[in-house]
Amino acid sequence: MVGRLVSLGLAILLLTSCGSPLPPQSTPSTPIFSTPSVPQKKHRELSPAEIAWEHAEQGRLRLGYIANADEGNGYAKLVSIKKIPGGLLDLAARAKSQGVESVSSTLGGPDGIEGSPFYKDYEVVARAATYRHIGAHVKVPERGPVTVPDSEAFVEVCSSLWLLPALEAHNPDVEDQLQSFRDYLHIARATSLDAATIKHYEQGNAFERQTLDSLTRVVRSGKLSVLQLREVISGLQDLLGSEIELQGILDTEYFMAVRRLESQGLDKETQAKEHDDLATRFLAVRPLFADPKAAERGFTVKIPEPMGKLAKEWATKGDFLPALARSRLTATQLSAVKVLAGLEAYKKDKKRYPDKVEDLSPAYLSRIPTDWFSPEGRFVYTKTESGFKLESVSPSLPETKNGRVVW
């Protein structure tokens, strides 16, 4: 027995020395059990419409929220204003062609004479300012197009509201004047926040800028005390809009466009192609609303061609990039009014304007407000012999002159 074991050991030793080593037991060259290879399933690439689906769903939910915000909604109040002789809409049209002075002298005050058509319209607007919401009662059916009731009437009224702050700028009662400006700014912000469509959003945005224009004239008039100027600054703190709210309206507009597309009776293949083109347009625009560098690039975006009919509508009539530019213009104007109020308060105290705008912080401004178009976020402030010049570089819009805004 022992001899056999010795012989076996010698045989193993000889095999090893001849260049055929045994494989290490701890790391076998091949697995003992092998799993059969299963071919990986190739995932289908998502279409633009499928990628955009979540945003469309967010748009649907947002429209549902607007539709159900019944409590404290001033929308119905504003659309009840009709164009009658001597009323707000009539006088706003006259003032637009002939100047504010052509109507202010006949009104007997910024509110008009009690009982007059203008006064009644003014009271309706004042009542609307007490409501939390100002948004259309949007109708979102299970299928078919979304309906925004009284949309054109709302746009017509909002486009006439500019006359109110323009008249208020001549009000000798400063406290009443400042309260009226606060009411108008509330209406403007509520209109923007509760807007179902970009058209409504831009109406709120435009009214905010128009009110800020009139408030700027009052701030620069020298009539406000330091305390009143500080009240102006504090009253503007919560009015700043954002790209996020405009993204929400972009989502609702996209959802409504999809509903319109689905109701056109197109064959399945054509509808899918149109939907993808529309989604491609939407997905190309949406990221710009969260991109702070978009302003420096002039809000341009390359849209692939060819596009479907509805996508082409978006590329022409429904281009949201100017709306984004105007929203930042409003934000910059809001910041400028705060800086202007700080400059005037500084002068009231020290009998001169500061050498640089940073001197306003922290005594008059907790921090220097942002210029939303400047890469550095700062206004251009120049002290002059007669006072000062405050500038912002902005994109080319009808509301700006040569890409600059000067106060």
LOGUFI-746949 format. One record per residue (C-alpha): x, y, z; residue in three letters. Coordinates in steps of 0.05 Angstrom, whole numbers, plus 5000, padded with zeros to 4 digits. Example, Ala and Ser with C-alpha at 12.3 -4.5 7.8 and 13.67 -1.06 7.14 Angstrom:
BEGIN
<atom u="5246" v="4910" w="5156" resn="ALA"/>
<atom u="5273" v="4979" w="5143" resn="SER"/>
REM end
This chain:
BEGIN
<atom u="5000" v="5000" w="5000" resn="MET"/>
<atom u="5055" v="5048" w="5019" resn="VAL"/>
<atom u="5093" v="5030" w="4956" resn="GLY"/>
<atom u="5033" v="5048" w="4913" resn="ARG"/>
<atom u="5026" v="5117" w="4946" resn="LEU"/>
<atom u="5100" v="5131" w="4935" resn="VAL"/>
<atom u="5093" v="5111" w="4862" resn="SER"/>
<atom u="5033" v="5157" w="4853" resn="LEU"/>
<atom u="5071" v="5215" w="4885" resn="GLY"/>
<atom u="5130" v="5205" w="4838" resn="LEU"/>
<atom u="5084" v="5205" w="4778" resn="ALA"/>
<atom u="5053" v="5271" w="4798" resn="ILE"/>
<atom u="5122" v="5301" w="4810" resn="LEU"/>
<atom u="5145" v="5279" w="4741" resn="LEU"/>
<atom u="5083" v="5309" w="4707" resn="LEU"/>
<atom u="5095" v="5375" w="4743" resn="THR"/>
<atom u="5168" v="5379" w="4723" resn="SER"/>
<atom u="5150" v="5365" w="4650" resn="CYS"/>
<atom u="5114" v="5432" w="4642" resn="GLY"/>
<atom u="5042" v="5412" w="4653" resn="SER"/>
<atom u="5025" v="5443" w="4720" resn="PRO"/>
<atom u="4959" v="5430" w="4752" resn="LEU"/>
<atom u="4913" v="5490" w="4751" resn="PRO"/>
<atom u="4908" v="5526" w="4817" resn="PRO"/>
<atom u="4849" v="5500" w="4856" resn="GLN"/>
<atom u="4829" v="5569" w="4882" resn="SER"/>
<atom u="4820" v="5601" w="4813" resn="THR"/>
<atom u="4791" v="5552" w="4764" resn="PRO"/>
<atom u="4802" v="5571" w="4691" resn="SER"/>
<atom u="4729" v="5559" w="4674" resn="THR"/>
<atom u="4669" v="5563" w="4720" resn="PRO"/>
<atom u="4641" v="5497" w="4743" resn="ILE"/>
<atom u="4570" v="5521" w="4729" resn="PHE"/>
<atom u="4559" v="5569" w="4671" resn="SER"/>
<atom u="4496" v="5610" w="4661" resn="THR"/>
<atom u="4469" v="5607" w="4590" resn="PRO"/>
<atom u="4478" v="5675" w="4555" resn="SER"/>
<atom u="4412" v="5711" w="4546" resn="VAL"/>
<atom u="4410" v="5763" w="4490" resn="PRO"/>
<atom u="4397" v="5833" w="4520" resn="GLN"/>
<atom u="4331" v="5864" w="4499" resn="LYS"/>
<atom u="4343" v="5928" w="4460" resn="LYS"/>
<atom u="4302" v="5986" w="4490" resn="HIS"/>
<atom u="4262" v="6026" w="4440" resn="ARG"/>
<atom u="4282" v="6099" w="4434" resn="GLU"/>
<atom u="4229" v="6146" w="4463" resn="LEU"/>
<atom u="4196" v="6194" w="4415" resn="SER"/>
<atom u="4196" v="6270" w="4431" resn="PRO"/>
<atom u="4122" v="6265" w="4448" resn="ALA"/>
<atom u="4136" v="6210" w="4499" resn="GLU"/>
<atom u="4193" v="6250" w="4530" resn="ILE"/>
<atom u="4148" v="6312" w="4536" resn="ALA"/>
<atom u="4090" v="6273" w="4564" resn="TRP"/>
<atom u="4106" v="6288" w="4637" resn="GLU"/>
<atom u="4108" v="6363" w="4623" resn="HIS"/>
<atom u="4041" v="6358" w="4587" resn="ALA"/>
<atom u="4013" v="6323" w="4649" resn="GLU"/>
<atom u="4040" v="6379" w="4693" resn="GLN"/>
<atom u="4004" v="6428" w="4647" resn="GLY"/>
<atom u="3939" v="6390" w="4655" resn="ARG"/>
<atom u="3945" v="6390" w="4731" resn="LEU"/>
<atom u="3961" v="6465" w="4731" resn="ARG"/>
<atom u="3900" v="6480" w="4689" resn="LEU"/>
<atom u="3858" v="6439" w="4737" resn="GLY"/>
<atom u="3885" v="6480" w="4795" resn="TYR"/>
<atom u="3867" v="6546" w="4760" resn="ILE"/>
<atom u="3798" v="6520" w="4743" resn="ALA"/>
<atom u="3784" v="6500" w="4815" resn="ASN"/>
<atom u="3811" v="6564" w="4847" resn="ALA"/>
<atom u="3740" v="6592" w="4856" resn="ASP"/>
<atom u="3750" v="6625" w="4924" resn="GLU"/>
<atom u="3775" v="6696" w="4918" resn="GLY"/>
<atom u="3781" v="6701" w="4843" resn="ASN"/>
<atom u="3775" v="6771" w="4811" resn="GLY"/>
<atom u="3775" v="6747" w="4739" resn="TYR"/>
<atom u="3699" v="6751" w="4732" resn="ALA"/>
<atom u="3700" v="6822" w="4760" resn="LYS"/>
<atom u="3749" v="6847" w="4708" resn="LEU"/>
<atom u="3715" v="6815" w="4648" resn="VAL"/>
<atom u="3649" v="6847" w="4670" resn="SER"/>
<atom u="3678" v="6915" w="4649" resn="ILE"/>
<atom u="3649" v="6933" w="4581" resn="LYS"/>
<atom u="3667" v="6988" w="4532" resn="LYS"/>
<atom u="3617" v="7044" w="4542" resn="ILE"/>
<atom u="3623" v="7119" w="4531" resn="PRO"/>
<atom u="3663" v="7151" w="4587" resn="GLY"/>
<atom u="3684" v="7083" w="4616" resn="GLY"/>
<atom u="3754" v="7056" w="4628" resn="LEU"/>
<atom u="3761" v="7022" w="4560" resn="LEU"/>
<atom u="3735" v="7083" w="4523" resn="ASP"/>
<atom u="3780" v="7133" w="4559" resn="LEU"/>
<atom u="3841" v="7088" w="4554" resn="ALA"/>
<atom u="3833" v="7085" w="4479" resn="ALA"/>
<atom u="3826" v="7161" w="4477" resn="ARG"/>
<atom u="3886" v="7172" w="4522" resn="ALA"/>
<atom u="3928" v="7125" w="4479" resn="LYS"/>
<atom u="3916" v="7167" w="4417" resn="SER"/>
<atom u="3911" v="7237" w="4448" resn="GLN"/>
<atom u="3952" v="7231" w="4512" resn="GLY"/>
<atom u="3934" v="7221" w="4586" resn="VAL"/>
<atom u="3924" v="7296" w="4596" resn="GLU"/>
<atom u="3866" v="7295" w="4546" resn="SER"/>
<atom u="3824" v="7254" w="4595" resn="VAL"/>
<atom u="3854" v="7271" w="4663" resn="SER"/>
<atom u="3826" v="7341" w="4663" resn="SER"/>
<atom u="3755" v="7317" w="4653" resn="THR"/>
<atom u="3755" v="7263" w="4707" resn="LEU"/>
<atom u="3759" v="7307" w="4769" resn="GLY"/>
<atom u="3812" v="7261" w="4800" resn="GLY"/>
<atom u="3847" v="7194" w="4788" resn="PRO"/>
<atom u="3784" v="7156" w="4808" resn="ASP"/>
<atom u="3736" v="7198" w="4768" resn="GLY"/>
<atom u="3673" v="7232" w="4792" resn="ILE"/>
<atom u="3630" v="7188" w="4837" resn="GLU"/>
<atom u="3575" v="7155" w="4796" resn="GLY"/>
<atom u="3608" v="7166" w="4729" resn="SER"/>
<atom u="3621" v="7107" w="4682" resn="PRO"/>
<atom u="3696" v="7112" w="4695" resn="PHE"/>
<atom u="3686" v="7114" w="4771" resn="TYR"/>
<atom u="3643" v="7051" w="4767" resn="LYS"/>
<atom u="3696" v="7015" w="4727" resn="ASP"/>
<atom u="3749" v="7039" w="4776" resn="TYR"/>
<atom u="3709" v="7009" w="4834" resn="GLU"/>
<atom u="3707" v="6942" w="4798" resn="VAL"/>
<atom u="3782" v="6943" w="4790" resn="VAL"/>
<atom u="3791" v="6962" w="4863" resn="ALA"/>
<atom u="3746" v="6904" w="4883" resn="ARG"/>
<atom u="3786" v="6856" w="4839" resn="ALA"/>
<atom u="3849" v="6878" w="4876" resn="ALA"/>
<atom u="3822" v="6849" w="4941" resn="THR"/>
<atom u="3819" v="6778" w="4912" resn="TYR"/>
<atom u="3876" v="6730" w="4919" resn="ARG"/>
<atom u="3870" v="6700" w="4849" resn="HIS"/>
<atom u="3858" v="6730" w="4781" resn="ILE"/>
<atom u="3853" v="6673" w="4732" resn="GLY"/>
<atom u="3804" v="6645" w="4682" resn="ALA"/>
<atom u="3757" v="6588" w="4701" resn="HIS"/>
<atom u="3790" v="6541" w="4651" resn="VAL"/>
<atom u="3748" v="6483" w="4626" resn="LYS"/>
<atom u="3788" v="6419" w="4617" resn="VAL"/>
<atom u="3744" v="6363" w="4588" resn="PRO"/>
<atom u="3765" v="6290" w="4587" resn="GLU"/>
<atom u="3776" v="6297" w="4513" resn="ARG"/>
<atom u="3778" v="6354" w="4463" resn="GLY"/>
<atom u="3804" v="6425" w="4465" resn="PRO"/>
<atom u="3812" v="6465" w="4529" resn="VAL"/>
<atom u="3768" v="6526" w="4535" resn="THR"/>
<atom u="3790" v="6592" w="4568" resn="VAL"/>
<atom u="3725" v="6631" w="4578" resn="PRO"/>
<atom u="3723" v="6706" w="4564" resn="ASP"/>
<atom u="3796" v="6706" w="4544" resn="SER"/>
<atom u="3791" v="6762" w="4493" resn="GLU"/>
<atom u="3749" v="6805" w="4539" resn="ALA"/>
<atom u="3801" v="6796" w="4594" resn="PHE"/>
<atom u="3857" v="6816" w="4547" resn="VAL"/>
<atom u="3818" v="6878" w="4525" resn="GLU"/>
<atom u="3807" v="6900" w="4598" resn="VAL"/>
<atom u="3879" v="6886" w="4619" resn="CYS"/>
<atom u="3906" v="6925" w="4560" resn="SER"/>
<atom u="3866" v="6986" w="4585" resn="SER"/>
<atom u="3888" v="6982" w="4658" resn="LEU"/>
<atom u="3952" v="7023" w="4643" resn="TRP"/>
<atom u="3910" v="7086" w="4647" resn="LEU"/>
<atom u="3898" v="7078" w="4722" resn="LEU"/>
<atom u="3971" v="7082" w="4746" resn="PRO"/>
<atom u="3984" v="7136" w="4693" resn="ALA"/>
<atom u="3928" v="7179" w="4725" resn="LEU"/>
<atom u="3951" v="7160" w="4795" resn="GLU"/>
<atom u="4019" v="7191" w="4783" resn="ALA"/>
<atom u="3984" v="7260" w="4788" resn="HIS"/>
<atom u="3947" v="7245" w="4853" resn="ASN"/>
<atom u="3966" v="7297" w="4905" resn="PRO"/>
<atom u="3950" v="7249" w="4963" resn="ASP"/>
<atom u="4015" v="7211" w="4969" resn="VAL"/>
<atom u="3990" v="7157" w="5017" resn="GLU"/>
<atom u="3930" v="7143" w="4973" resn="ASP"/>
<atom u="3975" v="7143" w="4913" resn="GLN"/>
<atom u="4023" v="7091" w="4942" resn="LEU"/>
<atom u="3965" v="7046" w="4964" resn="GLN"/>
<atom u="3936" v="7049" w="4893" resn="SER"/>
<atom u="4003" v="7028" w="4864" resn="PHE"/>
<atom u="4005" v="6969" w="4912" resn="ARG"/>
<atom u="3936" v="6948" w="4890" resn="ASP"/>
<atom u="3954" v="6952" w="4816" resn="TYR"/>
<atom u="4018" v="6913" w="4826" resn="LEU"/>
<atom u="3978" v="6859" w="4863" resn="HIS"/>
<atom u="3931" v="6854" w="4803" resn="ILE"/>
<atom u="3990" v="6849" w="4756" resn="ALA"/>
<atom u="4025" v="6794" w="4795" resn="ARG"/>
<atom u="3961" v="6754" w="4808" resn="ALA"/>
<atom u="3945" v="6758" w="4733" resn="THR"/>
<atom u="4014" v="6731" w="4716" resn="SER"/>
<atom u="4014" v="6676" w="4769" resn="LEU"/>
<atom u="3944" v="6650" w="4751" resn="ASP"/>
<atom u="3952" v="6657" w="4676" resn="ALA"/>
<atom u="3928" v="6597" w="4635" resn="ALA"/>
<atom u="3958" v="6624" w="4570" resn="THR"/>
<atom u="4020" v="6663" w="4551" resn="ILE"/>
<atom u="3975" v="6719" w="4526" resn="LYS"/>
<atom u="3946" v="6728" w="4596" resn="HIS"/>
<atom u="4015" v="6724" w="4627" resn="TYR"/>
<atom u="4041" v="6779" w="4583" resn="GLU"/>
<atom u="3982" v="6823" w="4600" resn="GLN"/>
<atom u="3999" v="6817" w="4674" resn="GLY"/>
<atom u="4072" v="6829" w="4659" resn="ASN"/>
<atom u="4058" v="6891" w="4616" resn="ALA"/>
<atom u="4012" v="6920" w="4669" resn="PHE"/>
<atom u="4066" v="6910" w="4722" resn="GLU"/>
<atom u="4116" v="6948" w="4679" resn="ARG"/>
<atom u="4066" v="7004" w="4666" resn="GLN"/>
<atom u="4052" v="7011" w="4740" resn="THR"/>
<atom u="4127" v="7011" w="4755" resn="LEU"/>
<atom u="4136" v="7066" w="4703" resn="ASP"/>
<atom u="4086" v="7111" w="4740" resn="SER"/>
<atom u="4115" v="7092" w="4808" resn="LEU"/>
<atom u="4184" v="7111" w="4782" resn="THR"/>
<atom u="4160" v="7181" w="4765" resn="ARG"/>
<atom u="4133" v="7189" w="4835" resn="VAL"/>
<atom u="4197" v="7162" w="4867" resn="VAL"/>
<atom u="4239" v="7211" w="4825" resn="ARG"/>
<atom u="4192" v="7270" w="4840" resn="SER"/>
<atom u="4225" v="7285" w="4907" resn="GLY"/>
<atom u="4157" v="7288" w="4942" resn="LYS"/>
<atom u="4165" v="7223" w="4982" resn="LEU"/>
<atom u="4196" v="7223" w="5051" resn="SER"/>
<atom u="4252" v="7175" w="5071" resn="VAL"/>
<atom u="4200" v="7133" w="5108" resn="LEU"/>
<atom u="4155" v="7130" w="5047" resn="GLN"/>
<atom u="4214" v="7112" w="5002" resn="LEU"/>
<atom u="4230" v="7055" w="5050" resn="ARG"/>
<atom u="4158" v="7032" w="5046" resn="GLU"/>
<atom u="4164" v="7030" w="4970" resn="VAL"/>
<atom u="4225" v="6986" w="4976" resn="ILE"/>
<atom u="4193" v="6938" w="5025" resn="SER"/>
<atom u="4129" v="6935" w="4985" resn="GLY"/>
<atom u="4166" v="6910" w="4924" resn="LEU"/>
<atom u="4202" v="6853" w="4959" resn="GLN"/>
<atom u="4151" v="6797" w="4943" resn="ASP"/>
<atom u="4135" v="6817" w="4871" resn="LEU"/>
<atom u="4193" v="6784" w="4835" resn="LEU"/>
<atom u="4172" v="6734" w="4782" resn="GLY"/>
<atom u="4214" v="6675" w="4759" resn="SER"/>
<atom u="4227" v="6631" w="4700" resn="GLU"/>
<atom u="4194" v="6574" w="4737" resn="ILE"/>
<atom u="4125" v="6606" w="4734" resn="GLU"/>
<atom u="4134" v="6619" w="4659" resn="LEU"/>
<atom u="4155" v="6546" w="4651" resn="GLN"/>
<atom u="4088" v="6527" w="4682" resn="GLY"/>
<atom u="4051" v="6568" w="4630" resn="ILE"/>
<atom u="4093" v="6537" w="4575" resn="LEU"/>
<atom u="4070" v="6469" w="4600" resn="ASP"/>
<atom u="3997" v="6489" w="4599" resn="THR"/>
<atom u="4004" v="6518" w="4529" resn="GLU"/>
<atom u="4037" v="6454" w="4505" resn="TYR"/>
<atom u="3981" v="6412" w="4536" resn="PHE"/>
<atom u="3928" v="6455" w="4504" resn="MET"/>
<atom u="3964" v="6451" w="4436" resn="ALA"/>
<atom u="3965" v="6375" w="4442" resn="VAL"/>
<atom u="3890" v="6375" w="4456" resn="ARG"/>
<atom u="3878" v="6418" w="4395" resn="ARG"/>
<atom u="3920" v="6371" w="4353" resn="LEU"/>
<atom u="3881" v="6310" w="4377" resn="GLU"/>
<atom u="3815" v="6342" w="4358" resn="SER"/>
<atom u="3834" v="6355" w="4285" resn="GLN"/>
<atom u="3814" v="6286" w="4260" resn="GLY"/>
<atom u="3881" v="6269" w="4230" resn="LEU"/>
<atom u="3900" v="6197" w="4214" resn="ASP"/>
<atom u="3943" v="6162" w="4267" resn="LYS"/>
<atom u="4009" v="6167" w="4230" resn="GLU"/>
<atom u="4001" v="6241" w="4212" resn="THR"/>
<atom u="3979" v="6258" w="4283" resn="GLN"/>
<atom u="4040" v="6222" w="4312" resn="ALA"/>
<atom u="4086" v="6260" w="4265" resn="LYS"/>
<atom u="4053" v="6327" w="4282" resn="GLU"/>
<atom u="4056" v="6311" w="4356" resn="HIS"/>
<atom u="4130" v="6295" w="4353" resn="ASP"/>
<atom u="4145" v="6359" w="4315" resn="ASP"/>
<atom u="4107" v="6399" w="4367" resn="LEU"/>
<atom u="4142" v="6364" w="4424" resn="ALA"/>
<atom u="4210" v="6377" w="4391" resn="THR"/>
<atom u="4194" v="6451" w="4389" resn="ARG"/>
<atom u="4171" v="6450" w="4461" resn="PHE"/>
<atom u="4231" v="6412" w="4487" resn="LEU"/>
<atom u="4279" v="6459" w="4450" resn="ALA"/>
<atom u="4249" v="6521" w="4483" resn="VAL"/>
<atom u="4234" v="6497" w="4554" resn="ARG"/>
<atom u="4306" v="6490" w="4580" resn="PRO"/>
<atom u="4320" v="6563" w="4564" resn="LEU"/>
<atom u="4273" v="6585" w="4619" resn="PHE"/>
<atom u="4321" v="6557" w="4671" resn="ALA"/>
<atom u="4385" v="6580" w="4635" resn="ASP"/>
<atom u="4412" v="6646" w="4663" resn="PRO"/>
<atom u="4460" v="6652" w="4604" resn="LYS"/>
<atom u="4403" v="6653" w="4553" resn="ALA"/>
<atom u="4397" v="6729" w="4558" resn="ALA"/>
<atom u="4469" v="6738" w="4536" resn="GLU"/>
<atom u="4456" v="6696" w="4474" resn="ARG"/>
<atom u="4396" v="6738" w="4455" resn="GLY"/>
<atom u="4345" v="6683" w="4469" resn="PHE"/>
<atom u="4359" v="6646" w="4404" resn="THR"/>
<atom u="4344" v="6573" w="4393" resn="VAL"/>
<atom u="4353" v="6528" w="4333" resn="LYS"/>
<atom u="4289" v="6491" w="4314" resn="ILE"/>
<atom u="4297" v="6430" w="4269" resn="PRO"/>
<atom u="4263" v="6432" w="4201" resn="GLU"/>
<atom u="4215" v="6411" w="4174" resn="PRO"/>
<atom u="4162" v="6422" w="4227" resn="MET"/>
<atom u="4089" v="6403" w="4228" resn="GLY"/>
<atom u="4035" v="6456" w="4221" resn="LYS"/>
<atom u="4022" v="6465" w="4295" resn="LEU"/>
<atom u="4096" v="6468" w="4311" resn="ALA"/>
<atom u="4104" v="6522" w="4258" resn="LYS"/>
<atom u="4050" v="6562" w="4294" resn="GLU"/>
<atom u="4092" v="6559" w="4357" resn="TRP"/>
<atom u="4153" v="6581" w="4318" resn="ALA"/>
<atom u="4118" v="6644" w="4293" resn="THR"/>
<atom u="4057" v="6666" w="4334" resn="LYS"/>
<atom u="4071" v="6626" w="4397" resn="GLY"/>
<atom u="4145" v="6639" w="4407" resn="ASP"/>
<atom u="4156" v="6642" w="4482" resn="PHE"/>
<atom u="4226" v="6671" w="4480" resn="LEU"/>
<atom u="4203" v="6744" w="4475" resn="PRO"/>
<atom u="4157" v="6730" w="4534" resn="ALA"/>
<atom u="4217" v="6705" w="4573" resn="LEU"/>
<atom u="4256" v="6768" w="4554" resn="ALA"/>
<atom u="4199" v="6812" w="4577" resn="ARG"/>
<atom u="4192" v="6775" w="4643" resn="SER"/>
<atom u="4265" v="6789" w="4657" resn="ARG"/>
<atom u="4255" v="6861" w="4634" resn="LEU"/>
<atom u="4199" v="6867" w="4686" resn="THR"/>
<atom u="4244" v="6836" w="4740" resn="ALA"/>
<atom u="4300" v="6885" w="4722" resn="THR"/>
<atom u="4252" v="6944" w="4724" resn="GLN"/>
<atom u="4228" v="6921" w="4793" resn="LEU"/>
<atom u="4300" v="6919" w="4817" resn="SER"/>
<atom u="4313" v="6988" w="4787" resn="ALA"/>
<atom u="4255" v="7020" w="4824" resn="VAL"/>
<atom u="4283" v="6994" w="4890" resn="LYS"/>
<atom u="4352" v="7022" w="4872" resn="VAL"/>
<atom u="4320" v="7089" w="4853" resn="LEU"/>
<atom u="4282" v="7092" w="4919" resn="ALA"/>
<atom u="4346" v="7077" w="4956" resn="GLY"/>
<atom u="4383" v="7132" w="4917" resn="LEU"/>
<atom u="4329" v="7184" w="4932" resn="GLU"/>
<atom u="4327" v="7164" w="5006" resn="ALA"/>
<atom u="4403" v="7171" w="5009" resn="TYR"/>
<atom u="4399" v="7240" w="4979" resn="LYS"/>
<atom u="4344" v="7261" w="5028" resn="LYS"/>
<atom u="4390" v="7242" w="5086" resn="ASP"/>
<atom u="4458" v="7265" w="5059" resn="LYS"/>
<atom u="4438" v="7320" w="5010" resn="LYS"/>
<atom u="4475" v="7285" w="4954" resn="ARG"/>
<atom u="4473" v="7221" w="4914" resn="TYR"/>
<atom u="4524" v="7167" w="4930" resn="PRO"/>
<atom u="4589" v="7158" w="4892" resn="ASP"/>
<atom u="4572" v="7085" w="4877" resn="LYS"/>
<atom u="4508" v="7045" w="4883" resn="VAL"/>
<atom u="4541" v="6997" w="4932" resn="GLU"/>
<atom u="4539" v="7054" w="4984" resn="ASP"/>
<atom u="4464" v="7042" w="4991" resn="LEU"/>
<atom u="4476" v="6975" w="5028" resn="SER"/>
<atom u="4460" v="6960" w="5083" resn="PRO"/>
<atom u="4431" v="7026" w="5107" resn="ALA"/>
<atom u="4379" v="7034" w="5052" resn="TYR"/>
<atom u="4379" v="6967" w="5016" resn="LEU"/>
<atom u="4393" v="6901" w="5051" resn="SER"/>
<atom u="4428" v="6880" w="4987" resn="ARG"/>
<atom u="4436" v="6912" w="4918" resn="ILE"/>
<atom u="4379" v="6888" w="4873" resn="PRO"/>
<atom u="4398" v="6846" w="4812" resn="THR"/>
<atom u="4401" v="6870" w="4740" resn="ASP"/>
<atom u="4374" v="6806" w="4708" resn="TRP"/>
<atom u="4406" v="6821" w="4640" resn="PHE"/>
<atom u="4476" v="6837" w="4663" resn="SER"/>
<atom u="4525" v="6777" w="4665" resn="PRO"/>
<atom u="4550" v="6805" w="4731" resn="GLU"/>
<atom u="4480" v="6821" w="4756" resn="GLY"/>
<atom u="4497" v="6894" w="4768" resn="ARG"/>
<atom u="4467" v="6959" w="4741" resn="PHE"/>
<atom u="4512" v="7011" w="4709" resn="VAL"/>
<atom u="4509" v="7072" w="4756" resn="TYR"/>
<atom u="4541" v="7138" w="4736" resn="THR"/>
<atom u="4540" v="7200" w="4780" resn="LYS"/>
<atom u="4531" v="7263" w="4740" resn="THR"/>
<atom u="4531" v="7338" w="4754" resn="GLU"/>
<atom u="4455" v="7341" w="4753" resn="SER"/>
<atom u="4443" v="7275" w="4789" resn="GLY"/>
<atom u="4457" v="7205" w="4764" resn="PHE"/>
<atom u="4444" v="7155" w="4708" resn="LYS"/>
<atom u="4423" v="7083" w="4721" resn="LEU"/>
<atom u="4428" v="7036" w="4661" resn="GLU"/>
<atom u="4414" v="6963" w="4643" resn="SER"/>
<atom u="4434" v="6927" w="4580" resn="VAL"/>
<atom u="4374" v="6889" w="4554" resn="SER"/>
<atom u="4355" v="6849" w="4491" resn="PRO"/>
<atom u="4326" v="6885" w="4432" resn="SER"/>
<atom u="4251" v="6893" w="4446" resn="LEU"/>
<atom u="4200" v="6945" w="4426" resn="PRO"/>
<atom u="4199" v="6966" w="4499" resn="GLU"/>
<atom u="4274" v="6982" w="4499" resn="THR"/>
<atom u="4316" v="7032" w="4461" resn="LYS"/>
<atom u="4377" v="7005" w="4425" resn="ASN"/>
<atom u="4382" v="6948" w="4475" resn="GLY"/>
<atom u="4389" v="6994" w="4535" resn="ARG"/>
<atom u="4343" v="7017" w="4590" resn="VAL"/>
<atom u="4360" v="7083" w="4625" resn="VAL"/>
<atom u="4329" v="7112" w="4688" resn="TRP"/>
REM end
